[in-house]
Each structure stands twice: as structure tokens, then as C-alpha cells.
Amino acid sequence: MKIGILTHHFIANFGAFLQAYALQETIKHEYPDAEVKIVNYIHLKHCIVNNGGWFRFYLSRETPRAWFHKIHLPYRFWKARQEHMNLTPLYFNAAEVNRENFDVIVVGSDEVWNFSDPKGDAEIKFGIGLNCPRLVSYAPSVGNSTADNVPQYVKKGLAKFKSISVRDTLGQDLVEHITGNRPQKVLDPTFLLDFPKEEVELPNKDYILFYYAEHLPRKIKKQIFEYANEHGLAVYGAGECDKAYTDITVNLTPFQWVHMFRNAKFVITGTFHGVAFSIENQRQFKVFLTQKNRIKKVEDLLSSLNITNRNIDDNYIFDLDNPTDEIDYKAVNEMIKVHRTSSLQYLRNAING
């Protein structure tokens, strides 16, 4: 059996890389005799916009030295894909993908069904132009797309799928609106396996980790850095830059990025995968969410695992000596175990038909 994975593997983003790698490795584990490949389909506009963003210089938060580290990330991701992904040749349209003669194509995860994103090519991710005996989805996110003004190709494409699952409630609502059937909600692939260990050389010192908590109020950020200074803690960014950080930790491999979460004393983030990897590594964390699509995705994940009181508000006091509302990871891990079992069963059923 030949199985293809169609996703946003090509963008220079830690979560995008890790979800693609996780789905690849999970399917390989479940089907050791199958040929499993990531469809190396590239949408040029999406690729250029995403990779080009790493070359911007933000005077307010970056130094020239940090920027120099940051601009190496697109190459770092390219190298990681070559080393850890079983890629097809480079393809730019559905007709080229069809030459692979896949028995099954799995679409997902990440925001592959966000048809309202102008820089992404959503049509092929809905199966348009693909000829494959079994077209199925695993945990796609619809981003900020809604049931208002659904393109015709989305309706046509969803009808081609033999089996549909999604990552969150928004996806369930959208698919049900279009097809009349409510799809199963499954775990993001990053919850399905343990990632390889690749250390980052850092001083032997506890640290607070930030990952894109944009626009965190200045008074709260100042309070966190003062607390870190008073208690001998370092402060790092996981693949991001800030002049206030203890050192530059931006040019990381994807597995080094995981290492930063695995060893953090506390995490502050504003993204779905920042939350996901905090949970997977049983870290205490808080979230500061400003982007509409992130708010919905993160809140849905937290709700599904019964994790409450994670949002930072204006009255937030950072104090690791007197923690409140700590996450009970024993209970969370039991829920993840249940969701993982049902997610893997869905994946097997979808591929087997």
C-alpha cells in the first residue's frame, strides 16, 4: 500500500514541521509494510510569504546578531525536511501528484482547510484534481474560515472524501454545515508520538520560556522579567527573538525547539502548538491570545482536556513560589490517553476503509 500525506510541510514553522513529521511516523508505525510519503506539493505564494517573513528586521525587539541567527531558519527547516521526511519529488499541481498513484492520501493536519487564507492554495487540500482510491482527512484545521460564503470547490471537494476527521469544533461545525454529517474530532498528530531528543546547549539554569505571546502587556512582561532576575532564572524564546531575553535561541532545529519546552520551568505562549507542546511535556503554562483564529483553536484544545484558567488578564501576577490553578497532569494524561486511542482507531479505519 502506498500512502501519501498532504499538508503544510513546506513552511518554516516549528508546529507545521512537527505535525507533518508526527503524522508520517505514526502512519509508518501503524503500517510498517506500507510506503509512506509526504507529498512534496509546494504552493509558491505561501512558501515565499512564509519564508520571506524570517528576513524582516524588527528594530523594537531584535539586535543585528539575533536577526543574523533568525535568517538561517528557512535553511534549518529545509535541512530538517531532507533528513526526517520521506518526500516525493517536488510538485506544483494535482496532476503531478497523481503520478505517484497513491492508494490513500491523508490530508492534514494544520490549517490546510483554511480556505479564507489568501496566501494558501486550499483547492488541492480539499482534493480538487486528485485521483486517488481513498482520500481521507486527519485533523485538518479550518483556521478562521466559517460557513459564510463557502466556495463551491470546498463543497465539491468534501464530497470526494471517504472519511473525514477534524482537529477542533470549528471544523466540525463547518463540515456538518456543508455535508450534514458531523465529523469526528481527533488529536493533533503531535500528541500521537514521542519526539527524538536533541538538546540545546544552555547554562545549567532554570528558565522561563516564551513562544509568540505577541502584545503581552508591558507591565506584565516587566513583572515576569523582574521576577526572573530576582530568582536567578533565565528567560528564553523558543525560536523567536527579543532583546530582553537572556540569550539568543532562535536558530533551532525542530527537535531542539521541543527540547526547549521539555525543560522549561514555565511557558508563556500565544499559539496552538505552543500550548500543545507545553501540555505534552507537562509544563505549567499561561496563554496570551490576540489573533482570532488562535483564540478559538487554543480554547478548543484546552476545553477538550478540561484545562482551565490559562489566560493572562490585566490582574495577572507572576509568582512561581505561590502557584495557583496548577494543571493536574495526571488527569490530563488520562484524557489524552483516551483521545489518543480513539484518534488512532479513526486513522486505521480511515486508511483501511
C-alpha positions as CSV (number, residue, x, y, z in Angstrom):
1,M,0.0,0.0,0.0
2,K,1.2,3.5,-0.9
3,I,0.1,6.3,1.5
4,G,0.6,10.0,0.9
5,I,0.3,12.8,3.4
6,L,-0.8,16.2,2.0
7,T,-0.2,19.0,4.4
8,H,1.7,22.3,5.0
9,H,5.0,20.7,5.5
10,F,7.0,23.2,3.5
11,I,6.6,26.3,5.6
12,A,9.3,27.4,8.1
13,N,7.3,26.9,11.2
14,F,8.0,24.5,14.1
15,G,4.4,23.4,14.6
16,A,3.9,22.8,10.9
17,F,7.1,20.7,10.6
18,L,6.3,18.7,13.8
19,Q,2.7,17.8,12.9
20,A,3.8,16.6,9.5
21,Y,6.6,14.5,10.9
22,A,4.3,13.1,13.6
23,L,1.7,12.0,11.2
24,Q,4.3,10.4,8.9
25,E,5.9,8.5,11.8
26,T,2.5,7.5,13.2
27,I,1.3,6.0,9.9
28,K,4.7,4.3,9.4
29,H,4.3,2.7,12.9
30,E,0.7,1.6,12.2
31,Y,1.6,0.3,8.6
32,P,5.2,-0.9,8.7
33,D,4.8,-2.6,5.3
34,A,3.4,0.4,3.6
35,E,5.3,3.1,1.6
36,V,4.5,6.3,3.4
37,K,5.5,9.6,1.7
38,I,4.8,13.3,2.4
39,V,3.5,14.8,-0.8
40,N,6.1,17.5,-1.6
41,Y,3.5,19.8,-3.1
42,I,4.6,23.4,-2.9
43,H,2.3,26.5,-3.2
44,L,4.8,29.1,-4.2
45,K,3.0,32.2,-2.8
46,H,2.5,30.5,0.6
47,C,6.1,29.4,0.6
48,I,7.6,32.7,-0.4
49,V,5.5,34.8,2.0
50,N,6.2,32.4,4.9
51,N,9.9,32.1,4.4
52,G,10.3,35.7,3.4
53,G,8.9,36.7,6.8
54,W,12.0,35.5,8.6
55,F,14.1,38.1,6.9
56,R,12.2,41.1,8.4
57,F,14.2,43.1,10.9
58,Y,12.1,44.3,13.9
59,L,14.1,47.1,15.5
60,S,12.0,47.2,18.6
61,R,12.8,43.6,19.7
62,E,15.8,42.4,17.7
63,T,19.5,43.1,17.6
64,P,21.6,42.6,14.4
65,R,23.1,39.5,15.9
66,A,19.7,38.0,16.7
67,W,18.5,38.8,13.2
68,F,21.5,37.1,11.7
69,H,20.6,33.9,13.7
70,K,17.0,34.2,12.6
71,I,17.5,34.4,8.9
72,H,19.2,31.0,9.0
73,L,15.9,29.3,10.0
74,P,14.5,28.7,6.5
75,Y,17.6,26.7,5.7
76,R,17.4,24.9,9.0
77,F,13.9,23.8,8.2
78,W,14.9,22.7,4.7
79,K,17.7,20.6,6.1
80,A,15.3,19.0,8.7
81,R,12.8,18.1,5.9
82,Q,15.6,16.4,3.9
83,E,16.7,14.4,6.9
84,H,13.5,13.5,8.6
85,M,10.7,13.5,5.9
86,N,10.2,10.9,3.2
87,L,9.4,13.4,0.5
88,T,8.1,12.8,-3.1
89,P,9.7,14.8,-5.9
90,L,8.7,18.5,-5.9
91,Y,5.2,19.0,-7.3
92,F,3.3,22.2,-8.1
93,N,-0.2,20.9,-9.1
94,A,-2.6,18.0,-8.6
95,A,-1.8,16.3,-12.0
96,E,1.8,15.9,-10.9
97,V,0.8,14.5,-7.6
98,N,-1.4,11.9,-9.4
99,R,1.7,10.4,-11.0
100,E,2.5,8.9,-7.6
101,N,-0.5,6.6,-7.8
102,F,-1.2,6.7,-4.1
103,D,-3.7,4.1,-2.7
104,V,-4.5,6.5,0.1
105,I,-3.9,10.3,0.5
106,V,-4.3,11.6,4.1
107,V,-5.0,15.4,4.1
108,G,-3.9,17.1,7.4
109,S,-3.1,18.4,9.9
110,D,-2.5,22.2,10.4
111,E,-4.7,24.9,8.7
112,V,-4.9,23.0,5.4
113,W,-8.7,23.7,5.3
114,N,-8.5,27.4,5.9
115,F,-10.0,28.5,2.6
116,S,-10.2,32.1,3.6
117,D,-6.4,32.4,3.8
118,P,-5.5,34.3,0.6
119,K,-1.9,33.0,0.6
120,G,-2.7,29.3,0.8
121,D,-3.8,27.1,-2.1
122,A,-6.8,25.4,-0.4
123,E,-8.3,23.7,-3.5
124,I,-5.8,20.7,-3.7
125,K,-6.1,20.3,0.1
126,F,-9.8,19.7,-0.5
127,G,-9.0,17.0,-3.1
128,I,-9.7,19.1,-6.2
129,G,-7.9,17.5,-9.1
130,L,-6.6,14.5,-7.1
131,N,-7.3,11.0,-8.4
132,C,-6.9,8.5,-5.5
133,P,-9.0,5.5,-4.4
134,R,-9.1,6.7,-0.8
135,L,-9.0,10.4,0.0
136,V,-9.3,10.9,3.8
137,S,-8.5,13.6,6.3
138,Y,-6.8,13.6,9.6
139,A,-7.2,16.6,12.0
140,P,-7.2,19.5,9.5
141,S,-7.9,22.9,11.0
142,V,-10.2,25.4,9.2
143,G,-8.4,28.4,10.8
144,N,-10.7,31.4,10.7
145,S,-12.9,30.1,7.8
146,T,-16.6,30.0,8.6
147,A,-19.8,28.7,7.0
148,D,-20.4,32.2,5.4
149,N,-19.6,32.2,1.7
150,V,-18.2,28.7,1.4
151,P,-16.5,28.3,-2.1
152,Q,-18.1,25.8,-4.4
153,Y,-14.8,23.8,-4.6
154,V,-15.0,23.2,-0.9
155,K,-18.4,21.6,-1.1
156,K,-17.3,19.6,-4.2
157,G,-14.1,18.6,-2.6
158,L,-15.5,17.4,0.7
159,A,-17.9,15.1,-1.2
160,K,-14.8,13.2,-2.5
161,F,-13.5,12.2,0.9
162,K,-14.2,8.7,2.1
163,S,-13.6,9.6,5.7
164,I,-13.4,13.0,7.5
165,S,-12.0,14.0,10.8
166,V,-11.0,17.4,12.0
167,R,-8.9,19.0,14.8
168,D,-11.4,21.2,16.5
169,T,-15.1,22.2,17.0
170,L,-14.9,24.9,14.3
171,G,-14.0,22.3,11.8
172,Q,-16.8,20.0,13.0
173,D,-19.3,22.9,12.6
174,L,-18.1,23.8,9.1
175,V,-18.1,20.2,7.8
176,E,-21.5,19.5,9.3
177,H,-22.9,22.6,7.7
178,I,-21.7,21.5,4.3
179,T,-22.2,17.8,4.4
180,G,-24.9,17.3,7.0
181,N,-22.6,14.9,8.9
182,R,-20.6,15.8,12.0
183,P,-17.1,14.5,11.7
184,Q,-15.0,13.0,14.5
185,K,-12.7,15.3,16.3
186,V,-9.2,13.8,16.7
187,L,-5.9,14.8,18.4
188,D,-3.3,16.9,16.6
189,P,-0.7,14.4,15.3
190,T,1.9,15.8,17.7
191,F,0.1,14.1,20.6
192,L,0.5,10.7,18.9
193,L,4.2,10.0,19.5
194,D,7.3,10.9,21.4
195,F,9.8,13.1,19.5
196,P,13.5,12.5,19.2
197,K,15.7,14.2,21.8
198,E,18.0,16.8,20.6
199,E,19.5,19.1,23.2
200,V,20.2,22.8,23.2
201,E,23.5,23.8,24.9
202,L,22.4,26.2,27.6
203,P,23.7,27.0,31.1
204,N,22.5,24.7,33.8
205,K,19.9,27.1,35.0
206,D,16.1,27.1,35.3
207,Y,14.3,29.2,32.7
208,I,11.0,30.7,31.7
209,L,10.1,30.1,28.0
210,F,8.2,32.4,25.7
211,Y,6.7,31.4,22.4
212,Y,4.9,34.1,20.5
213,A,2.7,35.7,23.1
214,E,2.5,38.9,21.0
215,H,1.4,42.1,22.5
216,L,1.7,40.9,26.1
217,P,1.0,44.0,28.2
218,R,4.2,45.8,29.1
219,K,3.5,45.8,32.8
220,I,3.0,42.0,32.9
221,K,6.1,41.4,30.8
222,K,8.2,43.7,33.0
223,Q,6.9,41.9,36.1
224,I,7.9,38.5,34.6
225,F,11.4,39.6,33.8
226,E,11.8,41.2,37.2
227,Y,10.7,38.0,38.9
228,A,13.2,36.0,36.8
229,N,16.0,38.4,37.7
230,E,15.2,38.3,41.4
231,H,15.0,34.5,41.4
232,G,18.0,33.7,39.3
233,L,16.0,32.4,36.3
234,A,16.9,32.8,32.6
235,V,14.3,33.8,30.0
236,Y,14.4,32.4,26.5
237,G,12.4,32.5,23.4
238,A,11.6,29.2,21.6
239,G,12.7,30.1,18.1
240,E,11.9,33.8,18.5
241,C,13.9,36.9,19.3
242,D,13.6,39.6,21.9
243,K,16.3,42.0,23.2
244,A,15.3,41.3,26.7
245,Y,15.9,37.5,26.6
246,T,18.9,36.1,28.4
247,D,20.4,34.8,25.2
248,I,19.5,34.1,21.5
249,T,17.7,30.8,21.0
250,V,16.1,31.4,17.6
251,N,18.0,29.2,15.2
252,L,16.8,25.9,16.5
253,T,16.1,22.5,14.8
254,P,12.5,21.4,15.2
255,F,13.6,18.8,17.8
256,Q,15.7,21.4,19.7
257,W,12.6,23.5,19.8
258,V,10.8,20.6,21.5
259,H,13.7,20.4,23.9
260,M,13.2,24.0,25.0
261,F,9.6,23.1,26.1
262,R,10.6,19.8,27.6
263,N,13.0,21.6,30.1
264,A,11.2,24.9,30.7
265,K,10.2,25.8,34.3
266,F,7.2,27.7,32.9
267,V,5.9,28.6,29.5
268,I,4.1,31.7,28.2
269,T,2.7,31.3,24.7
270,G,0.0,32.5,22.3
271,T,-0.1,29.7,19.7
272,F,-1.8,26.3,19.3
273,H,1.4,24.3,19.2
274,G,3.0,26.3,22.0
275,V,0.1,25.1,24.1
276,A,0.2,21.6,22.7
277,F,3.9,21.1,23.5
278,S,3.5,22.6,26.9
279,I,0.8,20.0,27.6
280,E,2.8,17.1,26.0
281,N,5.8,17.9,28.2
282,Q,3.6,18.5,31.3
283,R,4.7,22.1,31.8
284,Q,2.8,24.7,33.7
285,F,1.9,27.5,31.3
286,K,-0.2,30.6,30.6
287,V,-1.5,31.9,27.3
288,F,-2.0,35.3,25.9
289,L,-4.1,35.2,22.8
290,T,-4.7,38.1,20.4
291,Q,-5.3,36.5,17.0
292,K,-8.9,35.4,16.4
293,N,-8.1,32.1,14.8
294,R,-5.6,31.3,17.6
295,I,-8.1,32.1,20.3
296,K,-10.6,29.6,19.0
297,K,-8.1,26.8,18.3
298,V,-6.4,27.1,21.7
299,E,-9.6,27.4,23.7
300,D,-11.0,24.4,21.9
301,L,-7.9,22.3,22.8
302,L,-7.9,23.4,26.4
303,S,-11.6,22.7,26.8
304,S,-11.2,19.2,25.3
305,L,-8.7,18.4,28.0
306,N,-10.6,20.2,30.8
307,I,-7.7,22.7,31.4
308,T,-9.0,25.9,32.8
309,N,-7.7,29.3,33.9
310,R,-4.8,29.6,31.5
311,N,-5.5,33.1,30.1
312,I,-3.4,36.1,31.2
313,D,-5.5,39.1,32.2
314,D,-4.7,42.6,33.4
315,N,-4.6,41.4,37.0
316,Y,-2.2,38.5,36.4
317,I,0.6,38.2,39.0
318,F,3.6,36.0,38.0
319,D,4.7,34.1,41.1
320,L,6.2,30.6,40.8
321,D,6.6,30.4,44.6
322,N,2.9,30.6,45.2
323,P,1.3,28.9,42.2
324,T,-2.5,28.9,41.8
325,D,-4.7,26.9,39.4
326,E,-1.9,24.5,38.5
327,I,-2.7,21.9,35.9
328,D,-3.4,18.4,37.2
329,Y,-1.4,16.5,34.6
330,K,-2.4,13.1,36.0
331,A,-6.0,13.8,35.0
332,V,-4.9,15.5,31.7
333,N,-2.8,12.5,30.7
334,E,-5.7,10.1,31.3
335,M,-7.8,12.2,28.9
336,I,-5.1,12.3,26.3
337,K,-4.7,8.5,26.5
338,V,-8.5,8.1,25.8
339,H,-8.4,10.7,22.9
340,R,-5.2,9.1,21.5
341,T,-6.8,5.6,21.4
342,S,-9.9,6.9,19.5
343,S,-7.7,9.1,17.2
344,L,-5.5,6.1,16.2
345,Q,-8.6,4.0,15.7
346,Y,-10.1,6.6,13.4
347,L,-6.8,6.7,11.4
348,R,-6.7,3.0,11.0
349,N,-10.4,2.8,9.9
350,A,-9.9,5.7,7.5
351,I,-6.9,4.2,5.8
352,N,-8.3,0.6,5.8
353,G,-11.7,1.6,4.5
